[in-house]
Amino acid sequence: MKKFFLIFFSLTFICSFSNNSFSQPKEGETLEKIIAVVGNDVITLSDLNSSLQIMAQSHPKMDVPESEKQRVYDSLLNDSDMRKRVLDALINEKLVVAKAVEDSITVSDDEVEQRWEYQLQQYIGQFGSEKRIEDIFGMSLSQIHNEAKEIIKKKLLAEKMQQTKLMNVKVSPREVEEFYAKYKDSLQNIPEQVELYHIVKFVDASNKAKEDIYNLAKRVRDSIISGGDFAAYAKKYSNDLATANNGGELGWFPKGKLIREFEKAAFDLQPGQISLPVETPFGFHIIQVIEKKKDSILTRHILFKIGGTSEDIERTKNFLRSIKDSMSAGKSFEDLAKLYSDEKETKGFGGYIAKTSLQKLPPEIRGIVEKLTDGSISEPINYVTDKSKSAFHIIYRKRTLTSHFPTLENDRKDIEEMALNFKKINLYDLWIQELRSQLYWEIKE
């Protein structure tokens, strides 16, 4: 199972090889053989083989005729140098997680759920439906979710720890120039790039749709107050798939870790009391307090998501089309993005997404951008966010930059990013060596 999730939550989603594609254990070994220990955690042979599979899939040597792929694949999986590099990477990742735990870095259940929802929506976009995901992996979505939670939590811990360690790293203008002078001869041409912007609009439910959901939540609440079983109603009505089968129970949360509106309503209740419907960015919640202390609370809830109707979706698309028409009237896309985009992270920059090569774009976006000419705008397309809200966006291809050798005069920002990444990699490597000297780890094989 862990093999599946290492693959599922990696950047490369592998589904083209059968289990027979894994390198086989030696005689007397099992795939669950412990090959390394890091703190209180272990790395098994199946963990290593799963990661090797991911690495081998993207290896340049795999660019061979189909008839040759299995032979090259097997040789890569059994390459001793590759096995050592991948095992070292797994050890390093677990050391970072162990350090995060030691430094009391925490990840809330809400953060795990948001990442799960975001990841799930990405793969629904890739595979077409939740049913298709279940068919591919032979598990229900709730089973997938339950197995995924711990892996997501560790990934988030590692990310937070790395961010904490490297977030304040900067490069001075002098460092950028020194980096360029030292490594100029080894720099490659910047490939052809496109400069992209977008405007994002969330699908907001109409007042009528919100009123209908609120009234449903209130009727369910009234039924529970009249003697209905909260857990039974949670299983029947809650749109929170992670907690519905557990009667809606969320577990203990310290103050400051729940969504503001939810937390305020919960702490205003006494144990056993049930709230009226409370609105948060996720929808309407009926909340019951099970137990409460001064600085923490145990609750359960029933979530009623506010989903946009087909009319709401069409209204959102038409609004984006009207913005596109405004460009035809001579208005600036960047100015329109600052006025109308719902994505806070990009609207202040006029909707700027990136200056990037087409090959680095996700396949579904690349296909759209390739068809755009410079100065043109796409039709509204579905946009996956990490905010559990349905959204659409229009993409503006501002200009194409031809392939060229990077110079400080024309590409200072790109060179600055190279220098910053180079500095972060070196500092990260030094930090990992410190962790290896401070924390317990041991290779068993």
CORKA-V785557 format. One record per backbone hydrogen bond with DSSP energy under -1.0 kcal/mol. NH is the residue of the N-H (numbers start at 1). CO is the residue of the C=O. Records with the same first field share a line. If there is no record, write none. Layout:
BEGIN
NH=CO + CO
END
This chain:
BEGIN
5=1
6=2
7=3
8=4
9=5
10=7
21=18
22=19
29=26
33=30
35=43
36=43
37=442
38=41
39=440
41=38
43=36
45=33
46=31
48=44
49=45
50=46
51=47
52=48
53=49
54=50
55=51
56=52
57=53
58=54
59=56
62=59
63=60
64=62
68=65
72=68
73=69
74=70
75=71
76=72
77=73
78=74
79=76
83=79
84=80
85=81
86=82
87=83
88=84
89=85
90=86
91=87
92=88
93=89
94=90
95=91
96=92
97=93
98=94
99=95
100=96
101=97
102=98
103=99
104=101
105=100
112=108
113=109
114=110
115=111
116=112
117=113
118=114
119=115
120=116
121=117
122=118
123=119
124=120
125=121
126=122
127=123
128=124
133=129
134=130
135=131
136=132
137=133
138=134
139=134
144=140
145=141
146=142
147=143
148=144
149=145
152=148
153=149
154=150
155=151
156=152
157=153
158=154
159=155
160=156
161=157
162=158
163=159
164=160
165=161
166=162
167=163
169=166
176=172
177=173
178=174
179=175
180=176
181=177
182=178
183=179
184=180
186=183
187=184
190=404
193=401
194=356
195=399
196=354
197=396
198=351
199=394
201=392
203=390
204=202
210=206
211=207
212=208
213=209
214=210
215=211
216=212
217=213
218=214
219=215
220=216
221=217
222=218
223=219
224=220
225=221
226=222
227=224
228=223
233=229
234=230
235=231
236=232
237=233
238=234
239=303
241=239
243=240
244=240
246=243
247=244
248=243
249=246
250=299
253=297
255=295
257=254
263=259
264=260
265=261
266=262
267=263
268=264
269=266
272=289
273=270
275=287
278=285
280=283
283=280
284=304
285=278
286=302
288=300
289=273
290=298
291=298
293=296
297=253
298=291
300=288
301=248
302=286
304=284
307=305
313=309
314=310
315=311
316=312
317=313
318=314
319=315
320=316
321=317
322=318
323=319
324=320
325=321
326=322
327=323
328=324
330=327
331=326
336=332
337=333
338=334
339=335
340=336
341=337
342=200
346=343
347=343
349=346
350=347
351=346
353=196
354=196
356=194
360=357
361=358
366=362
367=363
369=365
370=366
372=369
375=397
376=373
378=395
381=393
383=391
392=201
393=381
394=199
396=197
397=376
398=195 + 396
401=193
404=190
411=407
415=411
416=412
417=413
418=414
419=415
420=416
421=417
422=418
423=419
424=420
425=421
426=422
427=423
428=424
429=425
430=426
431=427
432=428
433=429
434=430
435=431
436=432
437=433
438=434
439=435
442=37
444=35
445=35
END
